[in-house]
Amino acid sequence: MTIQDFGINTSEVYPVTDSRQVLSPTQNGAAEPVFFAIQGEHHDGHRFITELYKKNVRQFVVETAALTPDLRHELAQLPDARIHEVGSSLKTLQELAAEHRSRFTIPVVGITGSNGKTIVKEWLAQVLSPDFRIQKSPKSYNSQLGVPLSVWPLNENHTLGIFEAGISKPAEMQALQSIINPTVGIFTNVGPAHDEGFRSQKQKVAEKLRLFRKAETLIYRKSYSEIDEEIHLLLKAVNPTIRLISWSTDQAAAVPVSYALKPIGTQISVQWEGRNYRVEVPFSDSASLENATHVLLATLVLGVTDANLLRERFARLRPVSMRLELKEGIHRNLLIDDTYNNDLAGLSIALDFLNQQDASRQKVLVLSDLLETGMKPDELYPAIARMVAEKGVSQLVGVGPEMGGYQSVFTVPTRFYATTNALLQSGYLNELTDSVILVKGARRFSFESVVSRFVQKSHRTVLEINLDALTHNLNFYRNKVGSQTKIMVMVKAFAYGSGSAEVASLLQYHRVDYLAVAYADEGAGLRQNGITLPILVMNPAPESFRQLLDYNLEPEIFSFRILEEWRQFLKEEHPQQGAEKPVVKYPPIHIKLDTGMHRLGFLPGEITALGEVLTANPDLRVASVFSHLAGSDEAEHTAFSQEQYRQLIAGATRLEQILGYRPLRHLLNSAGIVRLPDFKLDMVRLGIGLYGVEVSKLEPQQVQAVGTLKTIISQIKDLKAGETVGYSRRGVLTRDARIATLAVGYADGYDRRLGNGVGQVWVNGVLCPTVGSVCMDMTMIDVSETQAQEGDEVILFGQPISIADLAERIGTIPYEILTGVSERVKRVFYRE
Ligand SMILES: *Cc1c(COP(=O)(O)O)cnc(C)c1O
């Protein structure tokens, strides 16, 4: 069957291959989905045709071999479905994508090689995005399936395509070549990854080179002699006119390249068409330099040759996201689980992350031999040793036959084990306490078993905290207030449910000015976790005064009573301290003024008297004078907020006159920063906005969701109409339904008011309503509209179920949803 026989116009439809995919038109504006039923190892798309039909999919590509009499019967029940019967759905998808590609004459970059494909693609797109409208592979979509899905959205608006191609078996590249049909090729490098499928390195290189059969230009590093040889032997034979851009730092090549180490990063110089180009990149490991050189040459080939422009853009290159997870482990350890990549760039990112954790803990790196860097051990391990020393690692635990031979290059204490098993059996891991442990190993070392020594794998509810989103939100508010205004971050109530110590560590790393907690023991907890920032305690009480003093926590003073109690306490502690000559320095205090909230604080009429008490006790130093807005989130209260502001200024001014010095003034919370920026004063107090909810609703798109509450399906059952689900038989089924039981309940913080269909959860791309009442530890949902299996992940809130929406459904505020997540729910922190 040929393409024409289909009547499928690739510009008008978009392909769907994963039945769980959310159905929505793609970037090319095509409105109609076509489902390609693909038979995989663990999955057969043909099983989901009727379900997709119910979701309004009408075109299906199916395989003759899969059409059992039952399936044929099933398909016959779908009145207006168009069924395209083919030999192989995947092959058809590929042929259609290749046909689609052939309609465009724009430059297309095709990237293959063992390592660095995704990074080169992402960087190239970063550098070229001002000049081109680019279609590129999402993430590392580089397979037989990923490539056609990446190319399909190409349309007339695009001026450049960038696609990566990865293969694991001989004869796979031919199909990818015809789909990508690159005009410019990049062969990143060749290493031992995916060796299994090939007889030899030579065969692998030869197969990969097929991608460039019709390319006009090919960029590659001459030092990979197998690549260089095969190009001249094979590629030149089929593509004699190809322009070869070989580069090298140490041998004769078309493009001489040199690297010079700079204080931050490296300068790359290339000799290109008689001119010398120099750019600086913020990296110095050899993998990143190789990738950046490929990107630079591709940029020049594509005609972007303005030296100043290039310098600017290369200086801005950033590491490509790779997810790093931070978990709490046994023996008060924190664990960073980095099993996502295995190169030097990845190690450098992970070490930065390790370094920014709790300063008081020892930092342990458990590292296997690095197998995919393309570096010789003689260069590699000294490079690692340098990084390890720079990034504050206190102890290196090396695993593998290779690293042990380089013991002498490391300057930090080391231990080496030949195998993962030897490490596990040594008992050393059990000795680690109060440490942050980064575990990073090549797949073949199965470091999962090391990780599971420290954390029990969670088979139930977790709250995932996206630290990148937190950083993004902090930066958003920082930019709003500018560099002249300090930021105090509220980390009360377990950092709004997100986990105080970890969030505080990140904030300390990003150098916020102050933290604030509700109670002294929250502050003490932060100090025990290495937080040295000033900390305000909003509800001090006499029984906690000792903690304030011991941990240098700064009390909010809101009444004459608490002021007198604090003064008395200090006097009893240090009877010899006289007003003239202070013996000890007490933590400073913060004066709270009540300007209309009527919660805590001195009223305007009390300020003169307050000033007199303070003047009589000069060792009670006032760090700030502040107040809290009652209605900063709603426009209707703006006049009231203005009046509160006026009163704060009046009160603070009066107090300063009496004191003779000027403490900080502050008023705004998150909503106030956005709605009333004129009142930012010396400092703002950032709370819920940092945690991903923009409560003024003026700029909701500017903050990113931080927390995602997830659980799993414990059991699924098919029930008949008329049966009931849960306590008091509240969930009455009006039709036959598949009901799944979730491992989450109101004791975890999934609000009971979300029961009986009020709440919806996200299962494999579909919103599913709750059924019956939420129980203490369990919740039932209707999964009839999705494909769900026991053990599947379920999202309760976060992306894509907004906390604001959830709060609205049950008549509460986002604050309650966030802080309601019980402490028994494990927090997992991650960076993309
Ligand atoms: C909690 C709190 C804040 C932060 O409020 P958000 O609305 O979460 O930004 C600011 N100031 C005081 C006194 C608070 O108690």
The ligand as an ORCA input file, in Angstrom:
! r2SCAN-3c Opt
* xyz 0 1
  C       2.444     34.395     56.394
  C       2.795     35.803     56.432
  C       3.260     36.461     55.289
  C       3.303     35.846     53.920
  O       2.001     35.893     53.349
  P       1.711     35.307     51.900
  O       0.300     35.693     51.611
  O       1.854     33.844     52.011
  O       2.669     35.912     50.987
  C       3.713     37.761     55.438
  N       3.676     38.379     56.636
  C       3.198     37.781     57.748
  C       3.189     38.543     59.025
  C       2.723     36.484     57.683
  O       2.244     35.903     58.776
*
